[in-house]
Amino acid sequence: MEKKKVNVQDLYTLQSVTNPRIAPNGKVAVFVKTHIDEEENKYIANLYHIDLETNEVTQWTYGKQRVSSPEWSADGTQLAFLSNRDDKNQLYVLSAKGGEARKVTSFEKGVSSFAWSPCGQKIWINAPVKEGKTFTDKEEKDDKKKPEPVRVTKMKYKADGMGLLPQDTFRHIGVVDLKTEEVTQFTEGNHQYALQAVSHDGKKLVIGVNREENQDFEFRQPLLLVDIETKEETVIVEEEGYYGGAAFSFDDRYIAFVGSDRSFQNATHSHLYVYDTKRGNRLNVTESIDAPVGDATVADHQQGASAPAAVWTKDDHLYFQLATMGDVRLYFATLEGELYPASPENEHVYGYDVAGDGTFALVAVTDPTNPGELYKLTIATGERQGLTSFNEEYVNEVELVKPEAIQFKGSKDWDVHGWLMKPAGWKEGEKYPLVVNIHGGPHAMYGNTFFHEMQLLAAQGWGVLYVNPRGSHGYSQEFVDAVRGDYGGGDYEDIMVAVDYALEENAWIDKERLGVTGGSYGGFMTNWIVGHTDRFKAAVTQRSICNWISFFGVSDIGYYFSDWQILADMKNVETLWNHSPLKYAENVKTPLLILHSEKDFRCPIEQAEQLYITLKSMGKETEFVRFPDADHNLSRTGTPNLRIERLNEITGWFAKYL
């Protein structure tokens, strides 16, 4: 039977399997499965239960909403989760014996996160609260309310995906009594608190909070150990940088957490740290590894995937994710300094949990031709058993192209790593176009993961080249830092050397039919490329940056990101302009399609507007497509029909010119 080609509508067929959570007894687990409902034009996520002795999978929640963050109570008799059944995310509790989930909160602004108290009768919550109000206060709805002006006094006043940030709302920590549903607020003051972890004896919390008055140039969130009874605080870490994902060891002596200082601003590798409560000292567990802890992969398929920063076993061993050479692997560590991978190469572990006794893990795994399923991994032998098969039929019926890993010498003679996909249905002796796809970040990475967009491009009969130029994560600290202050320099060379390498090694690529695309930083680089070479016959720029001068003031991160990445601010306009693709608009000969979301606050749509009008005024071949009600994440988590339209625009433009 001839296999079908990948198409745009496959987004409605693919299932995303995420967030495995093993029950305390190690015999059962839950996970979340997400799919897109075409008719409802939205994502639907439900909770599934799996018996780890019989491998029987049972759907536990139904309905057309989203469920997230499942967590077992300490005794395994109850399960809590968040769901947006009533618009905002609220907390629900379900008996492990089954039955209907009980809604525990009805907060005006919903619940951000939660953690069980070990007694099983209370749950700690983290939720936004308006100044002077409590978690449960209701705001009066007024249909005749007139528009009001918004006074802004801070630089951090808006955020992509959220819009204007309420100036009078603060995230607090509280505790809900499950019997009475009474909520007690634990934190106070006008600060943004982050609930991190609850100790196994129920006496301590780890919280994150920065109590500095002016947060505009504050890029740190100190972690504090708080005594629940006395509210006495002990500092775990307070340096500049981002730290979180705290987890107590089983005896509560150690606290593991992940984070990065600001040695290289946002290009700094994350490490796994352990704080010893007895000695009051801190250990960097991954100091000897020159790769970042966590998941730095970019792709477009998994929905709501989140993994623990670290998981303890009863032997004080730790498990965590490491992004390395395009893989995200599960790693094992001891406090004595042992470190080694617990999962194989050439794949992406995007979710995991480890049994308390350390005998097995549940891993959610994907690779370029597997959209992702759940597996049971026996730690001692590395043996793996498939537990779910939601995408099996799809994989069997559709022709998925396996990318070939490539490595070549980029500029400065550095090794650069990437992948080349042949067109679906490739035949020896025929010539095919090639599309180069550039990732965003720039501190992210392409990896050994399923990427619907890449498969779709290959299904059109085009080769696909995607690489990790300098600035990408997953390699050395020097490599990821090398793009800062050099946008359009060595990174541009790395991409062009990749094209030369692909052409040299593959006679099937038609050098007269090259296309280039990318989003965010990849959009910047697409704009830069067409302003510096006419080798490409077509280009599609998405959610891009073209002008660093205006970006400084209009992006939600512009006023510090420009300084971190271009090493210049508004006192050095010349440098900003030299790195701006708009400066080189006159050189553009490549037909350029500009795609942009109207509610993108990260790379605001004015960037696209400037580029479009400038190119048009110069008589260049260009078109501009605007996506309403979409933000910077359109390609990954956007409204489904707009994701479909975006992909149709990209393939349509390349079909026309290649």
Secondary structure by P-SEA (a helix, b strand, c coil): cccccccccccccbbbbcccccccccccbbbbbbbbcccccbbbbbbbbbccccccccccccccccccccccccccccccccccccccbbbbbbbccccbbbbccccccccccccccccccbbbbbbbbcccccccccccccccccbbbbbbccccccccccccccccbbbbbbcccccccbbbbcccccbbbbbccccccccbbbbbbbcccccccccbbbbbbbcccccbbbbccccccccccccccccccccccccccccccccbbbbbbbbccccccccccccccccccccccccccccbbbbbccccccccbbbbcccccccbbbbbbcccbbbbbccccccccccccccccccbbbbbcccccccbbbbbbcccccbbbbccccaaaaaaccbbbbbbbbbbbccccccccccccccccccccbbbbbbbbbbccccccccccccaaaaaaaaacbbbbbbbcccccccccccccccccccccaaaaaaaaaaaaaaaacccccccbbbbbcccaaaaaaaaaaaccccccbbbbcccccccccccccccccccccccccccccccaaaaaaacccccccccccbbbbbbbcccccccaaaaaaaaaaaaaacccbbbbbbccccccccccccaaaaaaaaaaaaaaaaacc
